């Protein structure tokens, strides 16, 4: 696994980096929240291990920012704050698990492995549903309220990505990189055109809108 550790305590960060490497994983370390956010947002990590109290940007803000950008990388929160309310706050901010300091590395490693298994299970899903809209990845069939909807290949890929991130804001950059495989802005209205066509196909003749424009941010698919 490729793991990013965001931890400001030098000794703790070096220990985790060494222990995770010895366990057969690739570990990178960021020592503050801003650097950690940048690495997590741009890097292809399997798991994020994030300390709650960080300089420049606290851990919960890092997590919330990543989730707002559609980043679903599993997060294990580390914190000296172990009360029930503290754990609940961390999980509601977008964390997937919460480990209180001090901890045993064997427990941290086990929790990281569980998060990875859960992520693999999500990736293996073949059917996505948002409200009465259903997409089957295997047959490439799309239906709404039981009515089949014909989509072009790019429209299908666009809808699949939006459904994988249903309820989250998906930015134009995310769409360019993950639907069009562009890592630069082509300065065209290609996204607007395809979103408009897709919206027409999945909403025309149906009562409730599903594909929403989030002004200044991107798009969101939600029931």
C-alpha positions in Angstrom: 0.0 0.0 0.0 1.0 3.6 -0.6 0.3 5.5 2.7 0.6 9.2 3.5 1.2 10.0 7.1 0.4 13.6 8.1 2.0 14.0 11.5 3.8 17.0 13.0 5.7 15.2 15.7 9.0 14.3 14.2 9.7 11.3 16.3 6.2 9.9 15.8 6.3 10.5 12.0 9.7 8.9 11.6 8.6 5.9 13.6 5.5 5.4 11.5 7.4 5.9 8.3 10.0 3.3 9.3 7.5 0.8 10.7 5.2 1.0 7.7 8.1 0.5 5.4 9.3 -2.5 7.3 5.8 -3.9 7.1 6.2 -3.8 3.3 4.3 -0.6 2.5 5.4 2.7 0.8 5.1 5.5 3.4 5.4 9.3 2.8 5.3 11.9 5.5 4.0 15.5 5.7 4.7 17.6 8.8 1.9 20.1 8.5 -1.7 20.3 7.4 -1.2 22.4 4.3 1.6 20.2 2.9 -0.4 17.1 3.8 -3.5 18.4 2.0 -1.5 19.2 -1.1 0.1 15.8 -1.2 -3.1 13.9 -0.5 -5.0 15.9 -3.1 -2.5 15.4 -5.8 -1.0 12.0 -4.9 -2.4 8.5 -5.6 -2.5 7.2 -2.0 -4.3 4.1 -0.8 -4.6 5.3 2.8 -4.2 8.6 4.7 -3.1 8.5 8.4 -3.8 12.0 9.7 -3.0 13.5 13.1 -5.9 15.7 14.3 -3.8 18.5 15.8 -1.5 19.9 13.0 0.2 23.3 12.3 -1.0 25.5 9.5 -4.1 23.5 9.0 -5.7 21.1 11.5 -6.4 17.5 10.6 -10.2 17.7 10.5 -10.0 20.7 8.1 -7.6 18.6 5.8 -10.1 15.8 5.8 -13.2 18.0 5.1 -11.3 19.8 2.3 -10.4 16.5 0.6 -14.0 15.2 0.9 -15.3 18.4 -0.6 -13.1 17.9 -3.6 -14.4 14.3 -4.0 -11.3 12.6 -2.6 -12.5 9.3 -1.1 -9.2 8.0 0.1 -9.7 6.2 3.4 -8.6 8.2 6.4 -7.4 6.9 9.8 -7.4 9.8 12.3 -4.8 9.8 15.1 -5.5 11.9 18.2 -4.8 12.3 21.8 -8.4 13.4 22.1 -10.2 10.1 22.9 -13.6 11.1 24.3 -16.7 9.8 22.5 -17.6 13.3 21.3 -14.1 13.8 19.9 -14.3 10.5 17.9 -17.8 11.3 16.6 -16.6 14.7 15.5 -13.7 13.1 13.6 -15.8 10.6 11.9 -18.4 13.1 10.9 -15.7 15.3 9.4 -15.0 12.5 6.9 -12.7 10.2 8.8 -13.2 6.4 8.3 -11.6 5.3 11.6 -10.2 6.9 14.7 -7.3 5.7 16.8 -6.4 7.3 20.1 -2.9 8.0 21.2 -0.9 6.3 22.6 -1.4 3.3 20.3 0.3 0.1 19.5 1.6 -0.1 15.9 0.1 -3.5 15.5 -3.3 -2.1 16.0 -2.7 0.8 13.6 -1.4 -1.6 11.0 -4.5 -3.8 11.4 -6.8 -0.8 11.1 -5.0 0.4 8.0 -5.4 -3.1 6.4 -9.1 -3.1 7.2 -9.6 0.3 5.6 -7.9 -1.0 2.5 -10.1 -4.0 2.3 -13.2 -1.9 2.6 -11.9 0.4 -0.2 -11.3 -2.6 -2.4 -14.8 -3.8 -1.8 -16.3 -0.4 -2.8 -14.2 -0.5 -6.0 -15.5 -3.9 -6.9 -19.1 -2.6 -7.0 -20.8 -3.2 -10.4 -24.0 -1.2 -9.8 -24.4 2.3 -8.7 -27.7 3.9 -7.6 -28.7 7.5 -6.9 -32.4 7.9 -6.2 -34.2 6.1 -9.0 -31.2 6.3 -11.3 -29.2 3.0 -11.8 -26.0 2.3 -13.7 -24.7 -1.2 -14.3 -20.9 -1.1 -15.1 -20.9 -4.6 -16.5 -23.7 -4.3 -19.1 -23.3 -0.5 -19.5 -27.0 -0.2 -18.9 -28.5 3.0 -17.4 -32.1 3.1 -16.2 -34.2 5.7 -14.4 -37.4 4.6 -12.8 -37.1 1.4 -14.8 -36.8 3.2 -18.1 -33.6 2.5 -20.1 -31.5 5.5 -21.1 -29.1 5.3 -24.1 -25.8 7.1 -23.5 -22.7 7.6 -25.6 -19.4 6.1 -24.2 -18.2 9.4 -22.9 -21.5 10.2 -21.4 -21.5 6.8 -19.6 -18.0 7.4 -18.3 -19.1 10.9 -17.1 -22.2 9.5 -15.3 -20.2 6.6 -13.8 -17.7 9.1 -12.2 -20.5 11.3 -10.9 -22.4 8.4 -9.4 -19.2 7.1 -7.7 -19.0 10.5 -6.1 -22.7 11.0 -5.5 -23.4 13.6 -2.9 -20.0 15.2 -3.3 -18.9 18.2 -5.3 -17.0 17.1 -8.5 -14.8 19.9 -9.9 -14.0 20.5 -13.5 -10.4 19.5 -12.9 -11.5 16.2 -11.5 -13.6 15.6 -14.6 -10.9 16.6 -17.0 -8.4 14.2 -15.3 -10.7 11.2 -14.6 -13.2 11.3 -17.5 -11.1 12.9 -20.3 -7.6 11.9 -19.1 -6.5 15.5 -19.5 -3.9 16.8 -17.0 -4.3 20.3 -18.3 -7.2 22.7 -19.1 -7.9 22.5 -22.9 -9.7 25.9 -22.6 -12.9 24.5 -24.3 -16.5 24.0 -23.2 -16.3 20.2 -23.6 -17.4 19.6 -20.0 -20.3 22.0 -20.2 -21.5 20.4 -23.5 -21.4 16.8 -22.1 -22.9 17.7 -18.8 -25.8 19.5 -20.6 -26.4 16.4 -22.8 -26.2 14.1 -19.9 -28.6 16.2 -17.8 -31.1 16.2 -20.6 -31.0 12.4 -21.0 -31.3 11.5 -17.3 -33.8 14.3 -16.3 -36.1 15.0 -19.3 -39.5 13.5 -18.6 -38.7 12.9 -15.0 -40.0 14.9 -12.0 -36.9 15.5 -9.9 -33.5 16.9 -11.0 -30.5 14.8 -10.1 -27.5 16.6 -11.7 -26.9 20.0 -10.0 -24.5 22.8 -10.8 -22.6 24.1 -7.8 -21.8 27.7 -8.7 -18.1 28.4 -8.6 -17.2 24.8 -7.7 -18.4 22.1 -10.1 -21.2 19.6 -10.2 -23.0 17.3 -7.8 -25.2 14.3 -8.5 -27.8 13.8 -5.7 -31.3 12.6 -5.3 
